[in-house]
Amino acid sequence: MKKYRVNVNGSVYEIEIEEMNAPATMSAPAAAPKAAAPAPAGGTQVKAPMPGTILDVRVQNGQTVKKGTVICVLEAMKMENEIPAPCDGKIGSLNVRKGDSVETQALICTIG
């Protein structure tokens, strides 16, 4: 993966681009589950998949949610992206509000 910084209409975004002709031993997806393993002890972390602005928050602290429930709506590059709950549980901490700007991997909430 190569990281680049892109400027779009005055907004700067960091992107990663995977080289298609890279050797098979460079498999980034294999490493991701190992990093996520500790999360269940403190709850499942829901993170922003890209930088953007929170347009709407549809849950509250302590609310019980089912897998797929929309937690919030994130606007990125003039597109509205619904961020769903990855599992069933209760919202343990909600770290964003309507109008907040978030970066990639910013913690949106935890589900316990």
Secondary structure, 3 states (H helix, E strand, C coil): CEEEEEEECCEEEEEEECCCCCCCCCCHHHHHHHHHCCHHHHCEEEECCCCEEEEEECCCCCCEECCCCEEEEEEECCEEEEEECCCCEEEEEECCCCCCEECCCCEEEEEC
